[in-house]
C-alpha cells in the first residue's frame, strides 16, 4: 500500500479546519455548537479522519468546499443525483453527524483495476472502501492527497435502481478536472466529483479504503 494514513492531526484541529471552511453554516449550527458536537470524539481517538455524515451535509453541498490551487470543487453536471448514492451492502457507517475513521489508503497500487476487482481485493485485505462523503471529508482536511494521475474512486457509495433491484452502473470518484467538455475551462485544475462505470479501468484512479 502507498500513501497510508495521511491525517496525522487530532480531532480538535480538524474541527477547527471545518469551521474555517464554513461547514457549520451549512448545518444550521453555530460554530461553537458544531465544535461541541464533535468534541466527544477526541476521547475515542487522537488521530483519524473526521467525517461529515451525509445526513448532516449531503456530499453535493460539501464538494464545493474542496479546493486545489484556489479552484473550488464541483460535481459533474450529469451527477445531479449524487446525494442518492448510499453505502453498499456490507458497509455500515456510524449513525452520527460526525464520526472518525482511520488508516486511510489511497489505493494507488490498484491503478487500472476495475471497481469490481478492487472491491474484492480491499475486502481480502480486511479493509473497506470509502464512501463519497468520506472521500470528500478526507480532501477537506488533506487537499494534497489529490494528486495528478493519483486520484481515487469511492466505491462504497452506489445508487440503487428505482426498481429496487440491482445497482446503478456508476461509481463515484474524485479527481482533478482538465477543464474540457462540460467541466468548462474555468474548472481546469479543480477537484472534481464525478463517476466511472463499475466495470471500467482507469490508469489515474486508485481505490481509497479504511480499516474502520
Secondary structure, 3 states (H helix, E strand, C coil): CCCCCCCCCCHHHHHHHHHHHCHHHHHCCCHHHHHHHHHCHHHHCCCCEEEECCCCCCHHHHHHHCEECCEECEECCCCCCHHHCEECCCCCCCCCCEEEECCCECCHHHCCCEHHHHHHHHHHCCCEECCHHHHHHHHHHCHHHCECCEEEECCCEECECCCCCCECCEEEEEEECCCCHHHCHHHCCCEEEEEEECCCECCCEEECEECC
